[in-house]
Amino acid sequence: MKKAPKDVDEYIAMAPSEVQGRLQELRAAIREAAPLAVEKISYGMPYYDYKGRLAYFGLGKAHIGLYIPTPIVEEHKKELASYEAFNATIRLHWNENIPVKLVKKLIKARMKKNDAKK
């Protein structure tokens, strides 16, 4: 992406057309799981805040990176075994469907951690 997007709609609109639908699907899954999260752009990519850092997503050359603060990926490593997943990163390849149920489960798990901190 050339210039910094002003919001998530613009971020998705700036992405290659063949991946825009998957970005919309990922965004919808996050928003359904965390309707009270604040959506904005941070570090040039979509960011969701719910009582602290909840999730980011960003476009790579052949994947969409979903970034959820630790230890969520480690705690769900069995469910994430078929994905490239490490530390706070899950790579969803452009040619794969978005695992909507799993994304929602991971977001809700992070929300519980954020709730527990406050």
PEPE-V286813 format. One record per residue. N is the residue number from 0. RES is the residue in one letter. SS is DSSP state (a for helix, b for strand, c for the rest). PSI is psi in whole degrees, 0 to 359 (999 if undefined). D_FIRST is the distance of its C-alpha to the first C-alpha in Angstrom with 1 decimal. Layout:
BEGIN
n=N res=RES ss=SS psi=PSI d_first=D_FIRST
n=N res=RES ss=SS psi=PSI d_first=D_FIRST
END
This chain:
BEGIN
n=0 res=M ss=c psi=135 d_first=0.0
n=1 res=K ss=c psi=292 d_first=3.8
n=2 res=K ss=c psi=158 d_first=6.1
n=3 res=A ss=c psi=129 d_first=7.4
n=4 res=P ss=c psi=150 d_first=8.5
n=5 res=K ss=c psi=336 d_first=12.3
n=6 res=D ss=c psi=178 d_first=13.3
n=7 res=V ss=a psi=325 d_first=12.9
n=8 res=D ss=a psi=314 d_first=13.6
n=9 res=E ss=a psi=322 d_first=10.7
n=10 res=Y ss=a psi=311 d_first=8.3
n=11 res=I ss=a psi=319 d_first=10.2
n=12 res=A ss=a psi=330 d_first=10.4
n=13 res=M ss=a psi=346 d_first=6.7
n=14 res=A ss=c psi=158 d_first=7.2
n=15 res=P ss=c psi=141 d_first=9.5
n=16 res=S ss=a psi=326 d_first=12.9
n=17 res=E ss=a psi=348 d_first=14.8
n=18 res=V ss=a psi=353 d_first=13.3
n=19 res=Q ss=a psi=320 d_first=13.2
n=20 res=G ss=a psi=320 d_first=16.9
n=21 res=R ss=a psi=322 d_first=16.7
n=22 res=L ss=a psi=318 d_first=14.3
n=23 res=Q ss=a psi=319 d_first=16.8
n=24 res=E ss=a psi=318 d_first=19.6
n=25 res=L ss=a psi=315 d_first=18.4
n=26 res=R ss=a psi=314 d_first=18.0
n=27 res=A ss=a psi=320 d_first=21.4
n=28 res=A ss=a psi=316 d_first=23.0
n=29 res=I ss=a psi=315 d_first=22.0
n=30 res=R ss=a psi=326 d_first=23.2
n=31 res=E ss=a psi=319 d_first=26.4
n=32 res=A ss=a psi=329 d_first=27.2
n=33 res=A ss=c psi=68 d_first=26.5
n=34 res=P ss=c psi=339 d_first=27.2
n=35 res=L ss=c psi=356 d_first=27.9
n=36 res=A ss=c psi=144 d_first=24.7
n=37 res=V ss=b psi=127 d_first=22.7
n=38 res=E ss=b psi=130 d_first=19.1
n=39 res=K ss=b psi=183 d_first=16.6
n=40 res=I ss=b psi=130 d_first=13.3
n=41 res=S ss=b psi=136 d_first=14.1
n=42 res=Y ss=c psi=32 d_first=12.3
n=43 res=G ss=c psi=12 d_first=9.0
n=44 res=M ss=b psi=163 d_first=9.9
n=45 res=P ss=b psi=137 d_first=12.8
n=46 res=Y ss=b psi=142 d_first=16.1
n=47 res=Y ss=b psi=127 d_first=19.7
n=48 res=D ss=b psi=125 d_first=22.7
n=49 res=Y ss=c psi=100 d_first=26.2
n=50 res=K ss=c psi=37 d_first=28.8
n=51 res=G ss=c psi=188 d_first=26.2
n=52 res=R ss=b psi=127 d_first=23.2
n=53 res=L ss=b psi=304 d_first=23.1
n=54 res=A ss=b psi=157 d_first=19.7
n=55 res=Y ss=b psi=159 d_first=16.0
n=56 res=F ss=b psi=151 d_first=13.7
n=57 res=G ss=b psi=155 d_first=10.3
n=58 res=L ss=b psi=127 d_first=8.8
n=59 res=G ss=c psi=184 d_first=10.1
n=60 res=K ss=c psi=322 d_first=10.8
n=61 res=A ss=c psi=13 d_first=13.8
n=62 res=H ss=b psi=166 d_first=14.2
n=63 res=I ss=b psi=126 d_first=13.4
n=64 res=G ss=b psi=128 d_first=14.5
n=65 res=L ss=b psi=125 d_first=17.0
n=66 res=Y ss=b psi=114 d_first=18.3
n=67 res=I ss=c psi=124 d_first=21.7
n=68 res=P ss=c psi=146 d_first=23.8
n=69 res=T ss=c psi=154 d_first=26.7
n=70 res=P ss=c psi=26 d_first=29.2
n=71 res=I ss=a psi=313 d_first=28.1
n=72 res=V ss=a psi=315 d_first=26.7
n=73 res=E ss=a psi=318 d_first=30.0
n=74 res=E ss=a psi=340 d_first=32.2
n=75 res=H ss=c psi=27 d_first=30.8
n=76 res=K ss=c psi=329 d_first=30.5
n=77 res=K ss=c psi=316 d_first=33.0
n=78 res=E ss=c psi=336 d_first=31.0
n=79 res=L ss=c psi=8 d_first=27.8
n=80 res=A ss=c psi=330 d_first=29.6
n=81 res=S ss=c psi=6 d_first=28.0
n=82 res=Y ss=c psi=159 d_first=24.4
n=83 res=E ss=b psi=107 d_first=22.9
n=84 res=A ss=b psi=130 d_first=23.6
n=85 res=F ss=b psi=148 d_first=24.4
n=86 res=N ss=c psi=249 d_first=24.7
n=87 res=A ss=c psi=13 d_first=22.4
n=88 res=T ss=b psi=136 d_first=20.0
n=89 res=I ss=b psi=125 d_first=20.2
n=90 res=R ss=b psi=122 d_first=18.2
n=91 res=L ss=b psi=111 d_first=18.3
n=92 res=H ss=b psi=146 d_first=17.8
n=93 res=W ss=c psi=326 d_first=16.2
n=94 res=N ss=c psi=5 d_first=19.7
n=95 res=E ss=c psi=150 d_first=21.5
n=96 res=N ss=c psi=151 d_first=22.5
n=97 res=I ss=c psi=127 d_first=21.4
n=98 res=P ss=c psi=79 d_first=24.6
n=99 res=V ss=a psi=312 d_first=25.0
n=100 res=K ss=a psi=318 d_first=28.4
n=101 res=L ss=a psi=318 d_first=27.4
n=102 res=V ss=a psi=314 d_first=24.2
n=103 res=K ss=a psi=318 d_first=26.6
n=104 res=K ss=a psi=316 d_first=29.2
n=105 res=L ss=a psi=319 d_first=26.9
n=106 res=I ss=a psi=316 d_first=25.7
n=107 res=K ss=a psi=324 d_first=29.3
n=108 res=A ss=a psi=319 d_first=30.4
n=109 res=R ss=a psi=322 d_first=28.0
n=110 res=M ss=a psi=318 d_first=29.3
n=111 res=K ss=a psi=319 d_first=32.8
n=112 res=K ss=a psi=318 d_first=32.0
n=113 res=N ss=a psi=321 d_first=30.6
n=114 res=D ss=a psi=319 d_first=33.7
n=115 res=A ss=a psi=333 d_first=36.0
n=116 res=K ss=a psi=333 d_first=34.6
n=117 res=K ss=c psi=999 d_first=35.5
END
